[in-house]
């Protein structure tokens, strides 16, 4: 369920980055901020769990940033 949500966010950010590259930065920041909020909450766990639990959120934030960036790059290379 969570993986599907992350994939959906990445697809939406790619499409927004491709269609309106100038306005895609704000949705990208909001998605990454949401991932970081959950990651900060997960890092409060004691011991090694505090290091392991936030990793999926960091990875998801990185994926969201890369997909939005890829959409903007694809738009710049498109013959439109």
ZIFENVEN-V241967 format. One record per backbone hydrogen bond with DSSP energy under -1.0 kcal/mol. CO is the residue of the C=O (numbers start at 1). NH is the residue of the N-H. If there is no record, write none. Layout:
# ZIFENVEN-V241967
co=[CO:CO]
nh=[NH:NH]
This chain:
# ZIFENVEN-V241967
co=[1:2:3:4:5:6:7:8:9:10:11:12:13:14:15:16:24:25:26:27:28:29:30:31:32:33:34:35:36:37:38:39:42:47:48:48:49:54:55:56:57:58:59:60:61:62:63:64:65:66:67:68:69:70:71:72:73:74]
nh=[5:6:7:8:9:10:11:12:13:14:15:16:17:18:19:20:28:29:30:31:32:33:34:35:36:37:38:39:40:41:42:43:45:50:51:52:53:58:59:60:61:62:63:64:65:66:67:68:69:70:71:72:73:74:75:76:77:78]
